[in-house]
Amino acid sequence: MRTGLNPDPMQDYMLHQNIELLEERLIDTKERLEALREEIIGISKGRSELISPFDRMIFRLEKFIKDEKNIQKGLTDLEQNISSLASWVMNVSEQPLIIDSITIMGSAYQPNRVTTNFFEKIWHEIISFFGSFRDIGDFGSSKEVDGPTIEVWVGTGRDQTTILRQLIDESFVTQNNINVKLKMVNLGVLLSATLSGNGPDVAIGVDQKTPVNWGIRGAIKDLSEFEDFAEVKTWFSKSAVEPLTFDGKTYALPSTEDFLIMFYRKDILTEIGINKIPETWDEVVDISPILQKRYLDFYIPVVQGTLNETLYAMIKQNGGDLYKNDYKEIAMLEPENIDAFLTYTRFFSNYGFVLEANFLNRFRSGEMPIGLSYFTLYNSLAVFAPEIQGQWSYALIPGTKDENGNIDHSTTSAVSSSVIMNHTKEADASWKFLKWFHSETVQLAYARGIESILGAAARYPTANLEAFSKLAWPATDYLILNEQRSYAKAIPSVPGDYIVGRHIDNAFRLVLNENILPQDSIYQYTLVINEEISRKRKELGLD
C-alpha cells in the first residue's frame, strides 16, 4: 500500500517512518523463523529440504533489516517466500503414512527378502513395458450380471473415476441388472469417436455448450422424452438446466454448477476504512478511489473472446435478456442491455480497473482484497492459502437497485453435464444410469469420496440441490451460497452462440483501444452477430 505493485528501486518511500515498528517486527519475525528452523533440524536430526523455505525467508528478512531500500526491491520475492511457507504448512500437516503391508511374526521367524536383484529389476521393467500398451483408461468391473451393458466415458481424473467405479459396483450393477463399462477419456475425442461409430452410450463431464449444439444436430438424445424427466428435473435449480435446454428439449443433466460470488479480505478492508461491503455497482465505484489510492484493486474477471460473466449478470440485473424473438436475434441494442454494457465498460475505461490478473495470487497477497470469482475458488483458498485463514469471506455479487430500492444480485452460473448419445442401443439403461448418478445419495457419496482422497481443495460443486446442502460447508458459508444460487442465471445455449461472446468482447475492446463510443461499438457488432445467428439457423433448418 506504500510502494504499489512496481515500486521505483531508486525512490525513498521512507518505510520506517510510514510503517509502525517496521524494523522491530522484521527482527521479531526473523528470530521466530530461526527458532522454528532449529526445532525442525532437531526433530529431523539434521538439515533437509524441509528447512529451505525458512532459509530463503530468513535471508530475505536479513536484507530488509540491513537496508530498507531492499524491501521495495524484494517485494516479489517476499510474496513468493510467504507462499512457499504456506505450502510448507500444508504439505507437512498432510504428510501421508504409506504402508505396503504389515507382517506379524514370532521372534524366531526369518522374514522374506525385501530387496530385489538385477534380474528381478529387469523382469519388472519388461512387464511394465508391455503393460504400457494396455488401455489404462478402462476401469474394469468386479461385478457382472446378465443384463445389458452400457459404455460410460468420464472426462475427469483417475481418482474421481476410481470412486465412481466403486459406487457403480456397490449399488448400481446388481440393483439394476445393468453392466457398466467405465472408461476415463479425454472428452475432446468424443466428436471423432461418435462420428466413427465408436462413441459411448453415456458421457460424464461434458461442457455447457456441447449438449444443445450436438442435440439439435441429432447426436445427443433429448432427455425430456423419458416419462419421469419432469421429476428428475426438480433435483436441480432452474439455472442449471436452462443452458442444456433449447426449443423445449433438454439434452443433458447438470452434474456440477458453479456461479460468481464476491470474495473479500476482511483484515485489509477494515484497515483501510472500508467497513461496509459494497452491495451495488455504484458502491463499488465509491470504494475504488480508496483502494486505488493505496495501490489496491477491485477484481472483475475478463476472459478474451468470450461473453463476460459479469456483463451478463449486469444484463439480468437490469431486467434484460441476451436474446429476443425466440433466440433468433441478439438483444444487445435493447435499452437495459446498452445500460449494462455502458456500466461494464466504464469500470475499465473510466475507473481504471485491471483487465488481467491472477486473482487467486493477488487476493492471497492482499493486492486485490476484493473481487468476483466462481465460488469454487473457496476450495483453493481454504487449502492453499492457510496464512490468510479466517481473514477472508464472501458475499453476494454487487447488484442493481430497481425503482423501489430493491437490489437484484443476479449472477452468472456455469455447469458441466452428462449426456446420452443418440446412437445408443440401450437408451433405457443409460437413462437409469444417469438418474442413479445424479441422485442425491450417489452425488453425496461421490462428493464425499473425492474430498476424502483429494482433500477440501477438491470439494465437488454438485448440481443436485439436496446433495449440495449436505456437504461439509460451514453454516454461514452455505447460507450465502444458497442465497446467491437463488439469483443465478445461466447463459442460454443457442445455434451460432460461438460468435456472440467473441463479438461482444470485440465491441468491448474497441471501446478501450480505439475510444469508440460504446453505443456505436455494440451496434456495429450486433448486426454482425445477428447475421451469423440467422445463417446458422438456416443451415440447421430451424427457420
C-alpha angles and dihedrals in degrees: 000000000000101000107023126226094298108035121192106251091212099048121097107228092180091227095171089058096043100042115060116239091349097159094043091051092049092050092046092050092048092051092049091050091049090052091050091048092053090048091053091048089052093050095046093040094235146011119307142157087281091079098047095095089051093050092051094048094046091050091051093048092049089056091049091051092048095055127003091214087069087068095066090045094050105041093111092050090047091054091049091048091052089051090050091053091048090051088048090056091051096045095047094046091051100043106150124226106222117197122177095188144337119225122194112200144161122257092255095050117111109218121225121264111270100188124085129225128223096269093048090053091050091050091050091053091050091051090047091050095054090040089059089070092064121099099264090185093066112097105197121213127238090208130065129181136179095252130095123299125230128190117225124192119202122198097198134089131294095257093052091047092049091053091048090051091054092049092048092052093044101048115003112046100053097033094052100028090232126130117221123206102199123198132179105221139167098248090214086087093053093097096050092043092051093048091050092049094248099105127122130258092236132022123196123197098033116161124251099258100047102072097059096036092051095035095060087052092054097250098112127049122248104240094196087076090075115094098232096043093106090060094046090050090064090066089076138051119261090245091059095053099039099077090050092055131079131169092354094308124111114206102184146017117242113246099181134013126198129176142182119271134164120257121195140178108236094194096053098041091050091049094054094045103260101133098160121063110228113257098181136037090248089059089050088057090048094056096042094085090052090052098042093047086065095042092256128131143209109229124225112175116239121185116186118238098015137088106272112242093216092052091051090050089052090050091054091045089055090053094253134133128219093225136033139187093046093312092304094118139031112246100209092122093062111111096245091050093048089050090053092048091049092050092047096050092047091063089067103027099041107020102038100237114175115262098201132025143136097248095190093057096040093046089050093050093043097244090117104031094173135029150118127280141143111282093244086077081080088075094055094045094047092055110023099040105051091148090072097040111144092013098089138053139161138243141184117297112264110272144199124255119231126213090275094054095254116139120227109208096185112167136187121254131199129198142192116213149196123232141188113226114233094231092064118124091200103058095150093048090047091051090051089053093050091050091048094048095047096044120115095249097050096040090052093048091045093049093047091047092054092047093048091056104034100028132233091313088074098050104154115235095214117192092217103104097209093048091047091054091056098052119108097271119147107251096246092048092050092051092053092046092048092050092047091049089057087063095045118127124185125219105246119241113227136161109280095017090132087080095048101071093038095055097039086055089048089054090050092050091048090058092050100041103033101029090236116163109262091231092055093044097051091043091055094050095040089065091052093048094050091050091054094046090050091049093049093049091052090048091054094043094244095131 
